[in-house]
C-alpha cells in the first residue's frame, strides 16, 4: 500500500570511497528524526505529538527537522513511506512466480493490509491525507504511488504472457484499477464505520476477481 518524503540524498561515491563526514551526519540525523517521529506517533498519536517533541527526542534543533519535512503531515508521510516502501518490496519479492494474477494481487495487498494493521489510527490519518495530495509532500507521494503502480503493471505484463489478460489492455491502466480497488477496501476497513479486516479482504478478493474477468482473465476459484 504506500511514503517517500523529503529523503536526504547522499551523493554517489567512487568505488571503495567512504562517505564524507557531512554526508554521514546527514544520514544519522535523518535516521534519528525518522525513529523519533515513528516512536512518538505510535505512543501519543499524530495529533498530540509536536514537532518540538520529535526534535528533542532526535537530539536535533527544530529547524533541522524542517530541512527534511516542512510540517508534521510531511513527517507522517516520511515515516509511512519509509516503512510501506520496505513492506511493498518484501511482499513483491515473496510472490510465487507461477501463481495466477488474482493470487499474486491478493497476496500482495493482504500483506500490506497487515502492515497497516500495526498502527491503524495512524494509518487512517495517513491514508486520509493521501486522497487529495497537496504541496511538496503530495508530489512526492504521487511519485511513490506511481512506482508501486509500475510494479503492479509488471504483474499484469506477466499475466498477459500467460494469456490471463488481453494483450491490448494497458498494463498501467489495469494496475491503476487494481490499486483503486485495494485502496477503497483499505479505507473501508480503517474507517470507524467499516467492516472488520477479514470481511474487507474477502470483498477485496471478489472485487479483484471481477476486474480480472473484465480484462479477459481466466476463471479463478
C-alpha positions as CSV (number, residue, x, y, z in Angstrom):
1,X,0.0,0.0,0.0
2,X,2.0,3.2,0.1
3,X,5.5,7.2,1.8
4,X,8.7,8.7,0.1
5,X,9.1,12.0,1.9
6,X,11.9,14.5,1.7
7,X,14.7,12.0,1.6
8,X,18.1,13.3,2.2
9,X,20.1,12.3,-0.8
10,X,23.7,11.2,-0.4
11,X,26.0,11.9,-3.5
12,X,27.4,8.7,-5.0
13,X,30.9,7.9,-4.0
14,X,33.7,6.5,-6.1
15,X,34.2,2.7,-5.7
16,X,35.7,2.0,-2.4
17,X,35.4,5.5,-1.0
18,X,33.9,6.1,2.4
19,X,31.1,8.7,2.7
20,X,32.3,12.1,3.9
21,X,31.7,13.3,7.4
22,X,29.0,15.7,6.2
23,X,27.0,13.0,4.4
24,X,27.4,10.7,7.4
25,X,26.0,13.4,9.7
26,X,23.0,13.9,7.4
27,X,22.3,10.2,7.3
28,X,22.5,9.9,11.1
29,X,20.2,13.0,11.6
30,X,17.7,11.6,9.2
31,X,17.6,8.2,10.9
32,X,17.3,9.9,14.3
33,X,14.4,12.1,13.2
34,X,12.6,9.2,11.5
35,X,13.0,7.0,14.6
36,X,11.8,9.7,16.9
37,X,8.8,10.6,14.8
38,X,7.8,6.9,14.4
39,X,8.1,6.3,18.2
40,X,6.1,9.4,19.2
41,X,3.4,9.0,16.6
42,X,2.9,5.4,17.8
43,X,2.9,6.3,21.5
44,X,1.0,9.5,21.6
45,X,-0.8,9.6,18.3
46,X,-0.4,12.1,15.4
47,X,-2.5,15.0,16.8
48,X,-0.8,15.0,20.2
49,X,2.7,14.8,19.0
50,X,4.6,18.1,18.4
51,X,7.5,18.9,16.2
52,X,9.4,20.2,19.3
53,X,9.0,16.8,21.0
54,X,10.3,15.0,17.9
55,X,13.3,17.3,17.7
56,X,14.1,16.8,21.4
57,X,13.9,13.0,21.1
58,X,16.0,13.0,18.0
59,X,18.6,15.3,19.6
60,X,18.4,18.0,16.9
61,X,17.1,21.5,16.6
62,X,13.5,22.2,15.4
63,X,14.9,24.0,12.4
64,X,16.8,20.9,11.4
65,X,13.6,18.9,11.1
66,X,12.3,21.5,8.6
67,X,15.2,20.7,6.4
68,X,13.7,17.3,5.9
69,X,10.0,17.9,6.2
70,X,8.1,21.1,6.0
71,X,5.4,20.2,8.6
72,X,4.0,17.4,10.7
73,X,1.9,15.8,7.9
74,X,5.1,15.6,5.9
75,X,6.8,13.8,8.7
76,X,4.0,11.3,8.9
77,X,4.3,10.7,5.2
78,X,8.0,10.2,5.6
79,X,7.5,7.6,8.3
80,X,4.9,5.7,6.4
81,X,6.6,5.8,3.0
82,X,9.8,4.6,4.5
83,X,8.0,1.6,6.2
84,X,5.5,0.9,3.4
85,X,8.2,1.0,0.8
86,X,10.1,-1.7,2.5
87,X,6.9,-3.7,3.1
88,X,6.0,-3.5,-0.6
89,X,9.4,-4.7,-1.7
90,X,9.2,-7.7,0.6
91,X,5.7,-8.5,-0.5
92,X,6.6,-8.3,-4.2
93,X,9.7,-10.5,-3.7
94,X,7.7,-13.2,-1.9
95,X,5.1,-13.6,-4.6
96,X,5.0,-17.1,-6.2
97,X,6.2,-16.6,-9.8
98,X,3.8,-19.0,-11.4
99,X,0.7,-18.1,-9.4
100,X,-2.3,-16.6,-11.3
101,X,-2.7,-12.8,-11.3
102,X,-5.6,-12.9,-8.9
103,X,-3.5,-14.8,-6.3
104,X,-0.5,-12.5,-6.7
105,X,-2.5,-9.3,-6.3
106,X,-4.4,-10.7,-3.3
107,X,-1.2,-11.9,-1.6
108,X,0.4,-8.5,-2.2
109,X,-2.5,-6.4,-0.9
110,X,-3.2,-8.7,2.0
111,X,0.4,-8.3,3.3
112,X,0.0,-4.5,3.1
113,X,-3.3,-4.7,5.0
114,X,-1.4,-6.5,7.8
115,X,1.3,-3.8,7.7
116,X,-1.2,-1.0,8.2
117,X,-2.8,-3.0,11.0
118,X,0.2,-2.4,13.1
119,X,-0.9,1.2,13.6
120,X,-4.5,1.5,12.4
121,X,-5.2,5.0,13.8
122,X,-2.1,6.5,12.2
123,X,-2.8,4.6,9.0
124,X,-6.2,6.2,8.9
125,X,-4.7,9.7,9.2
126,X,-2.0,8.9,6.6
127,X,-4.4,7.4,4.0
128,X,-6.9,10.3,4.5
129,X,-4.2,12.8,3.7
130,X,-3.3,10.8,0.5
131,X,-6.8,11.3,-1.0
132,X,-6.0,14.8,-2.0
133,X,-2.3,15.3,-2.4
134,X,-1.1,18.8,-1.6
135,X,2.2,20.6,-1.7
136,X,5.7,19.1,-2.0
137,X,4.9,16.1,0.2
138,X,1.8,15.4,-2.0
139,X,4.0,15.5,-5.2
140,X,6.5,13.1,-3.6
141,X,3.6,10.7,-2.6
142,X,2.3,10.8,-6.2
143,X,5.8,9.7,-7.3
144,X,5.8,7.0,-4.7
145,X,2.4,5.7,-5.7
146,X,3.5,5.6,-9.4
147,X,6.5,3.5,-8.5
148,X,4.1,1.0,-6.9
149,X,1.8,1.1,-9.9
150,X,4.7,0.2,-12.2
151,X,5.4,-2.8,-10.1
152,X,1.7,-3.9,-10.3
153,X,1.9,-3.3,-14.1
154,X,4.7,-5.8,-14.3
155,X,2.4,-8.4,-12.8
156,X,-0.2,-7.6,-15.4
157,X,2.5,-7.9,-18.1
158,X,3.3,-11.4,-16.8
159,X,-0.3,-12.3,-16.8
160,X,-0.6,-11.2,-20.5
161,X,2.3,-13.5,-21.4
162,X,0.3,-16.4,-19.9
163,X,-3.0,-15.4,-21.6
164,X,-4.8,-14.3,-18.4
165,X,-5.2,-10.7,-19.7
166,X,-5.9,-9.5,-23.2
167,X,-2.8,-8.3,-25.0
168,X,-4.3,-4.9,-25.9
169,X,-5.1,-4.0,-22.3
170,X,-2.9,-1.1,-20.9
171,X,-0.9,-2.7,-18.1
172,X,-0.5,0.6,-16.2
173,X,-4.2,1.4,-16.5
174,X,-5.1,-2.0,-15.3
175,X,-2.7,-1.5,-12.4
176,X,-4.4,1.7,-11.5
177,X,-7.7,-0.1,-11.4
178,X,-6.3,-2.8,-9.1
179,X,-4.8,-0.2,-6.8
180,X,-8.1,1.7,-6.6
181,X,-9.9,-1.5,-5.6
182,X,-7.3,-2.2,-2.9
183,X,-7.2,1.4,-1.7
184,X,-11.0,1.5,-1.4
185,X,-11.0,-1.8,0.6
186,X,-8.2,-0.5,2.8
187,X,-10.2,2.7,3.6
188,X,-13.3,0.7,4.2
189,X,-11.5,-1.4,6.8
190,X,-9.8,1.6,8.6
191,X,-13.0,3.7,8.7
192,X,-14.7,3.8,12.1
193,X,-17.8,2.5,10.4
194,X,-16.1,0.0,8.2
195,X,-16.1,-3.8,8.3
196,X,-13.6,-6.0,10.0
197,X,-10.3,-6.7,8.2
198,X,-11.2,-10.3,7.1
199,X,-14.5,-9.2,5.7
200,X,-12.8,-6.5,3.7
201,X,-10.2,-8.9,2.5
202,X,-12.8,-11.3,1.2
203,X,-14.6,-8.4,-0.6
204,X,-11.2,-7.3,-2.0
205,X,-10.5,-10.7,-3.5
206,X,-14.0,-10.9,-5.1
207,X,-13.5,-7.4,-6.5
208,X,-10.1,-8.2,-7.9
209,X,-11.6,-11.4,-9.4
210,X,-14.4,-9.4,-11.1
211,X,-11.9,-6.9,-12.5
212,X,-9.6,-9.6,-13.9
213,X,-12.6,-11.3,-15.6
214,X,-13.4,-7.9,-17.2
215,X,-9.8,-7.8,-18.6
216,X,-10.2,-11.2,-20.2
217,X,-8.8,-13.2,-17.3
218,X,-9.2,-16.9,-16.8
219,X,-11.7,-18.0,-14.2
220,X,-10.3,-18.3,-10.7
221,X,-11.5,-20.2,-7.7
